[in-house]
Amino acid sequence: MMGWSIWILEYGYVDRFPASNLFAAQPNEGHRRMPYCFGLVRSADRCVLVDTGFADPAVYERLTAKYGTTRWRAPVEVLARVGVRPEQVDTVLLTHNHFDHAGCVDAFPAAHVWIQRREIDSYLAAAARPARFEFLTRSCQADLPRQLAARPATLVDGAAEVAPGLELWPAHDTHTAGSQVVAVTGDPGGTWVFAGDNVYSYENIEGIRGDGVLAPIAMSTGSPAVWLDFADAVLTSVGGDTRRILPFHESAVWDRFPSATFDDGLHVAEVSLAGGHPSVVSAARTG
C-alpha cells in the first residue's frame, strides 16, 4: 500500500461570502471569508492534484465587486511555494466541472485527468438546451470537454481505483449531476475524503449550531435528499470523524491542521505526511 501525503492549498479567498449560499434554507447566517482551494496528494513517486483551481483576472474582478476584498494567486504559483512544478503533476482528479475546480487543467500538460463520465455528458446535454436553462451551466468550465478530448483522460463510470490507496467515489445528483469525491485510504488512522463542493463548510456535516443535524449544501443542481444520504455515507466511511472530510471552501482547515500563512494571506494546510516527504508547513514558517 502506498503512503500518501496530503495538503490543502489556498489560491484565493473572498472576504464577505453570504452563508445562505453555503447552506440550503438558512437565510440569516451572515457572511464569512471563504477560501478557494485545491488538494495535493503525493506518494514516493506520484504527484496528484485534486482539482486545479482557476486563474482569470476578469473573474477575480467580478468576484471582488460582488464579495468585497479578495486575494488571488495562480494555482501554479501556489504549488511552487511547496516545491511542485507543473510538469511534476502526473494526475488530476476533478471533483466536478466548475470553473473554480477545473479552470487550470491546461496548466498541467503531463497529467492524466479523471472525471465522472456523467459529469461531462450532463454538461453537454445542459449546454444544448435553450438559454432559459442557463442555471445548469452557469458555473461550468465550458472548454473542459474539448480539453479532455485532446489529452490523456479517463471518464469514469462510478467508483474507480486510481492507484493503491487512492479512489474515486461517485456523488451523482448532489452538487452537480456527476460529482465525485476522492478518498485516500490505507492511512493507519482511517480514510481521508476530499469532498469537492459537496461539503462547503464543516457546518454542513456537523450542524449549523454544532448539533450534528446535517445542513444540505446550497448552490446545487441535485437533490437535498440525495445529498443527505451521500453525506451520511461519507460520514460512515470516516467513522464519524468530520476532520477526515476535507472541504475546499472552509477557513477552519487552517486551525484543524498544521498550517502556514504566506505574506499575501493565503494558506497551506498539512493534513498528513507519508512517503518521506518533508513538512512544507515547517519550511514555509521558517522560510
KELODO-140465 format. One record per residue (C-alpha): residue in three letters; residue number from 1; x, y, z. Coordinates in nm, 2 decimals, always signed. Example, Ala and Ser with C-alpha at 12.3 -4.5 7.8 and 13.67 -1.06 7.14 Angstrom:
! residues 2
<"ala",1,<+1.23,-0.45,+0.78>> <"ser",2,<+1.37,-0.11,+0.71>> 
This chain:
! residues 287
<"met",1,<+0.00,+0.00,+0.00>> <"met",2,<+0.14,+0.34,-0.10>> <"gly",3,<+0.18,+0.60,+0.17>> <"trp",4,<+0.02,+0.93,+0.06>> <"ser",5,<+0.10,+1.28,+0.19>> <"ile",6,<-0.19,+1.53,+0.18>> <"trp",7,<-0.21,+1.91,+0.16>> <"ile",8,<-0.48,+2.17,+0.11>> <"leu",9,<-0.36,+2.48,-0.08>> <"glu",10,<-0.54,+2.81,-0.09>> <"tyr",11,<-0.51,+3.00,-0.41>> <"gly",12,<-0.76,+3.28,-0.32>> <"tyr",13,<-1.04,+3.40,-0.10>> <"val",14,<-1.33,+3.63,-0.09>> <"asp",15,<-1.39,+3.84,+0.22>> <"arg",16,<-1.77,+3.85,+0.25>> <"phe",17,<-1.94,+3.55,+0.11>> <"pro",18,<-2.31,+3.50,+0.21>> <"ala",19,<-2.36,+3.19,+0.43>> <"ser",20,<-2.70,+3.15,+0.27>> <"asn",21,<-2.51,+3.03,-0.04>> <"leu",22,<-2.35,+2.75,+0.16>> <"phe",23,<-2.64,+2.61,+0.35>> <"ala",24,<-2.98,+2.54,+0.20>> <"ala",25,<-3.28,+2.72,+0.36>> <"gln",26,<-3.06,+2.92,+0.60>> <"pro",27,<-3.12,+3.28,+0.50>> <"asn",28,<-2.99,+3.47,+0.81>> <"glu",29,<-2.64,+3.33,+0.88>> <"gly",30,<-2.44,+3.64,+0.78>> <"his",31,<-2.12,+3.65,+0.58>> <"arg",32,<-1.78,+3.49,+0.61>> <"arg",33,<-1.44,+3.48,+0.45>> <"met",34,<-1.44,+3.19,+0.21>> <"pro",35,<-1.12,+3.04,+0.07>> <"tyr",36,<-1.08,+2.88,-0.27>> <"cys",37,<-0.86,+2.57,-0.25>> <"phe",38,<-0.73,+2.25,-0.42>> <"gly",39,<-0.57,+1.94,-0.29>> <"leu",40,<-0.22,+1.80,-0.34>> <"val",41,<-0.16,+1.43,-0.28>> <"arg",42,<+0.19,+1.27,-0.31>> <"ser",43,<+0.35,+0.93,-0.27>> <"ala",44,<+0.71,+0.85,-0.31>> <"asp",45,<+0.67,+0.85,-0.69>> <"arg",46,<+0.33,+1.01,-0.77>> <"cys",47,<+0.21,+1.37,-0.77>> <"val",48,<-0.17,+1.41,-0.79>> <"leu",49,<-0.39,+1.72,-0.78>> <"val",50,<-0.75,+1.71,-0.66>> <"asp",51,<-0.90,+1.99,-0.87>> <"thr",52,<-0.69,+2.26,-1.03>> <"gly",53,<-0.85,+2.60,-0.93>> <"phe",54,<-0.86,+2.88,-1.18>> <"ala",55,<-0.66,+3.18,-1.29>> <"asp",56,<-0.87,+3.45,-1.47>> <"pro",57,<-0.83,+3.83,-1.39>> <"ala",58,<-1.18,+3.90,-1.52>> <"val",59,<-1.33,+3.65,-1.28>> <"tyr",60,<-1.12,+3.80,-1.00>> <"glu",61,<-1.26,+4.14,-1.07>> <"arg",62,<-1.62,+4.01,-1.08>> <"leu",63,<-1.59,+3.83,-0.75>> <"thr",64,<-1.42,+4.13,-0.59>> <"ala",65,<-1.71,+4.35,-0.70>> <"lys",66,<-1.96,+4.10,-0.56>> <"tyr",67,<-1.79,+3.98,-0.24>> <"gly",68,<-1.55,+4.25,-0.11>> <"thr",69,<-1.18,+4.22,-0.06>> <"thr",70,<-1.02,+3.93,-0.24>> <"arg",71,<-0.67,+3.78,-0.29>> <"trp",72,<-0.57,+3.55,-0.57>> <"arg",73,<-0.27,+3.36,-0.70>> <"ala",74,<-0.25,+3.13,-1.00>> <"pro",75,<-0.25,+2.77,-0.88>> <"val",76,<+0.09,+2.70,-1.04>> <"glu",77,<+0.23,+2.98,-0.83>> <"val",78,<+0.08,+2.83,-0.51>> <"leu",79,<+0.23,+2.49,-0.60>> <"ala",80,<+0.57,+2.65,-0.64>> <"arg",81,<+0.55,+2.76,-0.28>> <"val",82,<+0.55,+2.39,-0.18>> <"gly",83,<+0.82,+2.29,-0.43>> <"val",84,<+0.60,+2.14,-0.70>> <"arg",85,<+0.64,+2.22,-1.07>> <"pro",86,<+0.35,+2.18,-1.32>> <"glu",87,<+0.53,+1.91,-1.52>> <"gln",88,<+0.57,+1.70,-1.20>> <"val",89,<+0.19,+1.66,-1.17>> <"asp",90,<+0.11,+1.32,-1.33>> <"thr",91,<-0.26,+1.30,-1.24>> <"val",92,<-0.55,+1.54,-1.19>> <"leu",93,<-0.87,+1.42,-1.02>> <"leu",94,<-1.16,+1.66,-1.09>> <"thr",95,<-1.44,+1.65,-0.83>> <"his",96,<-1.67,+1.83,-1.08>> <"asn",97,<-1.68,+2.06,-1.38>> <"his",98,<-1.70,+2.41,-1.22>> <"phe",99,<-1.46,+2.69,-1.32>> <"asp",100,<-1.30,+2.72,-0.97>> <"his",101,<-1.23,+2.35,-0.96>> <"ala",102,<-1.14,+2.27,-1.33>> <"gly",103,<-1.02,+2.60,-1.46>> <"cys",104,<-0.65,+2.53,-1.49>> <"val",105,<-0.64,+2.18,-1.64>> <"asp",106,<-0.43,+2.30,-1.93>> <"ala",107,<-0.16,+2.42,-1.69>> <"phe",108,<-0.06,+2.06,-1.62>> <"pro",109,<+0.01,+1.91,-1.96>> <"ala",110,<+0.17,+1.59,-1.84>> <"ala",111,<-0.12,+1.49,-1.62>> <"his",112,<-0.38,+1.23,-1.68>> <"val",113,<-0.72,+1.37,-1.59>> <"trp",114,<-1.00,+1.17,-1.43>> <"ile",115,<-1.37,+1.29,-1.40>> <"gln",116,<-1.70,+1.11,-1.40>> <"arg",117,<-1.85,+1.05,-1.75>> <"arg",118,<-2.18,+1.15,-1.61>> <"glu",119,<-2.04,+1.50,-1.53>> <"ile",120,<-1.93,+1.56,-1.89>> <"asp",121,<-2.23,+1.41,-2.05>> <"ser",122,<-2.47,+1.61,-1.83>> <"tyr",123,<-2.28,+1.93,-1.90>> <"leu",124,<-2.30,+1.88,-2.28>> <"ala",125,<-2.67,+1.79,-2.26>> <"ala",126,<-2.74,+2.10,-2.05>> <"ala",127,<-2.53,+2.33,-2.28>> <"ala",128,<-2.75,+2.21,-2.57>> <"arg",129,<-3.07,+2.33,-2.40>> <"pro",130,<-3.24,+2.67,-2.46>> <"ala",131,<-3.09,+2.97,-2.29>> <"arg",132,<-3.35,+2.97,-2.02>> <"phe",133,<-3.18,+2.66,-1.87>> <"glu",134,<-2.85,+2.86,-1.82>> <"phe",135,<-2.85,+2.79,-1.44>> <"leu",136,<-2.73,+2.44,-1.52>> <"thr",137,<-2.41,+2.56,-1.68>> <"arg",138,<-2.36,+2.89,-1.52>> <"ser",139,<-2.05,+2.79,-1.32>> <"cys",140,<-1.91,+2.53,-1.56>> <"gln",141,<-1.57,+2.53,-1.73>> <"ala",142,<-1.71,+2.54,-2.09>> <"asp",143,<-1.40,+2.42,-2.27>> <"leu",144,<-1.33,+2.12,-2.04>> <"pro",145,<-1.49,+1.86,-2.27>> <"arg",146,<-1.27,+1.98,-2.56>> <"gln",147,<-0.96,+1.97,-2.34>> <"leu",148,<-1.03,+1.62,-2.22>> <"ala",149,<-1.07,+1.50,-2.58>> <"ala",150,<-0.73,+1.63,-2.67>> <"arg",151,<-0.53,+1.48,-2.39>> <"pro",152,<-0.50,+1.16,-2.18>> <"ala",153,<-0.82,+1.14,-1.97>> <"thr",154,<-1.05,+0.88,-1.82>> <"leu",155,<-1.42,+0.93,-1.80>> <"val",156,<-1.52,+0.72,-1.50>> <"asp",157,<-1.84,+0.53,-1.47>> <"gly",158,<-1.89,+0.51,-1.09>> <"ala",159,<-1.63,+0.41,-0.84>> <"ala",160,<-1.27,+0.36,-0.95>> <"glu",161,<-0.92,+0.30,-0.81>> <"val",162,<-0.66,+0.55,-0.95>> <"ala",163,<-0.37,+0.39,-0.76>> <"pro",164,<-0.34,+0.18,-0.45>> <"gly",165,<-0.50,+0.38,-0.17>> <"leu",166,<-0.64,+0.65,-0.40>> <"glu",167,<-1.01,+0.60,-0.50>> <"leu",168,<-1.29,+0.79,-0.67>> <"trp",169,<-1.64,+0.76,-0.53>> <"pro",170,<-1.94,+0.89,-0.72>> <"ala",171,<-2.16,+1.15,-0.57>> <"his",172,<-2.42,+1.19,-0.85>> <"asp",173,<-2.71,+1.43,-0.84>> <"thr",174,<-2.57,+1.62,-0.54>> <"his",175,<-2.38,+1.94,-0.60>> <"thr",176,<-2.37,+1.85,-0.97>> <"ala",177,<-2.51,+1.57,-1.18>> <"gly",178,<-2.18,+1.38,-1.20>> <"ser",179,<-1.99,+1.49,-0.89>> <"gln",180,<-1.73,+1.26,-0.73>> <"val",181,<-1.52,+1.26,-0.42>> <"val",182,<-1.16,+1.15,-0.38>> <"ala",183,<-1.08,+0.90,-0.10>> <"val",184,<-0.73,+0.84,+0.03>> <"thr",185,<-0.74,+0.50,+0.20>> <"gly",186,<-0.49,+0.29,+0.38>> <"asp",187,<-0.38,+0.56,+0.64>> <"pro",188,<-0.34,+0.39,+0.98>> <"gly",189,<-0.59,+0.65,+1.13>> <"gly",190,<-0.85,+0.59,+0.87>> <"thr",191,<-0.97,+0.72,+0.53>> <"trp",192,<-0.95,+1.09,+0.42>> <"val",193,<-1.21,+1.22,+0.18>> <"phe",194,<-1.18,+1.53,-0.05>> <"ala",195,<-1.54,+1.64,-0.07>> <"gly",196,<-1.52,+1.89,-0.35>> <"asp",197,<-1.82,+2.12,-0.32>> <"asn",198,<-2.03,+1.85,-0.15>> <"val",199,<-1.91,+1.99,+0.18>> <"tyr",200,<-1.86,+2.37,+0.17>> <"ser",201,<-1.81,+2.40,+0.54>> <"tyr",202,<-1.78,+2.17,+0.84>> <"glu",203,<-2.12,+2.30,+0.94>> <"asn",204,<-2.28,+2.11,+0.65>> <"ile",205,<-2.18,+1.78,+0.83>> <"glu",206,<-2.16,+1.90,+1.19>> <"gly",207,<-2.47,+2.12,+1.20>> <"ile",208,<-2.51,+2.49,+1.19>> <"arg",209,<-2.50,+2.51,+1.57>> <"gly",210,<-2.27,+2.21,+1.60>> <"asp",211,<-2.58,+1.99,+1.68>> <"gly",212,<-2.50,+1.72,+1.44>> <"val",213,<-2.80,+1.79,+1.22>> <"leu",214,<-2.69,+1.77,+0.85>> <"ala",215,<-2.72,+2.10,+0.67>> <"pro",216,<-2.76,+2.04,+0.29>> <"ile",217,<-2.55,+2.24,+0.06>> <"ala",218,<-2.69,+2.53,-0.13>> <"met",219,<-2.59,+2.62,-0.49>> <"ser",220,<-2.67,+2.27,-0.60>> <"thr",221,<-2.83,+2.12,-0.92>> <"gly",222,<-2.91,+1.80,-0.74>> <"ser",223,<-3.14,+1.69,-0.47>> <"pro",224,<-3.11,+1.77,-0.10>> <"ala",225,<-3.25,+1.43,-0.01>> <"val",226,<-2.98,+1.26,-0.23>> <"trp",227,<-2.71,+1.48,-0.06>> <"leu",228,<-2.83,+1.38,+0.29>> <"asp",229,<-2.78,+1.01,+0.20>> <"phe",230,<-2.44,+1.09,+0.04>> <"ala",231,<-2.33,+1.29,+0.35>> <"asp",232,<-2.44,+1.01,+0.58>> <"ala",233,<-2.25,+0.75,+0.38>> <"val",234,<-1.93,+0.96,+0.37>> <"leu",235,<-1.95,+1.02,+0.75>> <"thr",236,<-1.98,+0.64,+0.79>> <"ser",237,<-1.67,+0.59,+0.57>> <"val",238,<-1.46,+0.80,+0.81>> <"gly",239,<-1.61,+0.66,+1.13>> <"gly",240,<-1.79,+0.98,+1.20>> <"asp",241,<-1.47,+1.18,+1.23>> <"thr",242,<-1.56,+1.50,+1.04>> <"arg",243,<-1.19,+1.62,+1.05>> <"arg",244,<-1.13,+1.34,+0.79>> <"ile",245,<-1.36,+1.51,+0.54>> <"leu",246,<-1.17,+1.78,+0.36>> <"pro",247,<-1.36,+2.08,+0.22>> <"phe",248,<-1.22,+2.34,-0.02>> <"his",249,<-1.41,+2.64,+0.09>> <"glu",250,<-1.36,+2.63,+0.47>> <"ser",251,<-1.13,+2.86,+0.66>> <"ala",252,<-1.14,+2.63,+0.97>> <"val",253,<-0.90,+2.39,+0.80>> <"trp",254,<-0.62,+2.63,+0.89>> <"asp",255,<-0.70,+2.57,+1.25>> <"arg",256,<-0.77,+2.20,+1.24>> <"phe",257,<-0.45,+2.11,+1.07>> <"pro",258,<-0.09,+2.24,+1.09>> <"ser",259,<-0.08,+2.53,+0.85>> <"ala",260,<+0.13,+2.82,+0.73>> <"thr",261,<+0.02,+3.17,+0.62>> <"phe",262,<+0.21,+3.34,+0.34>> <"asp",263,<+0.27,+3.72,+0.31>> <"asp",264,<-0.04,+3.76,+0.09>> <"gly",265,<-0.27,+3.60,+0.35>> <"leu",266,<-0.31,+3.27,+0.16>> <"his",267,<-0.26,+2.94,+0.35>> <"val",268,<-0.14,+2.58,+0.31>> <"ala",269,<-0.26,+2.31,+0.55>> <"glu",270,<-0.06,+1.99,+0.60>> <"val",271,<-0.32,+1.71,+0.65>> <"ser",272,<-0.09,+1.41,+0.66>> <"leu",273,<+0.27,+1.32,+0.59>> <"ala",274,<+0.40,+1.00,+0.44>> <"gly",275,<+0.64,+0.87,+0.18>> <"gly",276,<+0.94,+1.05,+0.32>> <"his",277,<+0.81,+1.40,+0.24>> <"pro",278,<+0.93,+1.69,+0.45>> <"ser",279,<+0.69,+1.93,+0.61>> <"val",280,<+0.62,+2.21,+0.37>> <"val",281,<+0.45,+2.39,+0.66>> <"ser",282,<+0.76,+2.40,+0.87>> <"ala",283,<+0.96,+2.52,+0.57>> <"ala",284,<+0.71,+2.79,+0.50>> <"arg",285,<+0.71,+2.91,+0.86>> <"thr",286,<+1.09,+2.93,+0.87>> <"gly",287,<+1.15,+3.05,+0.50>> 
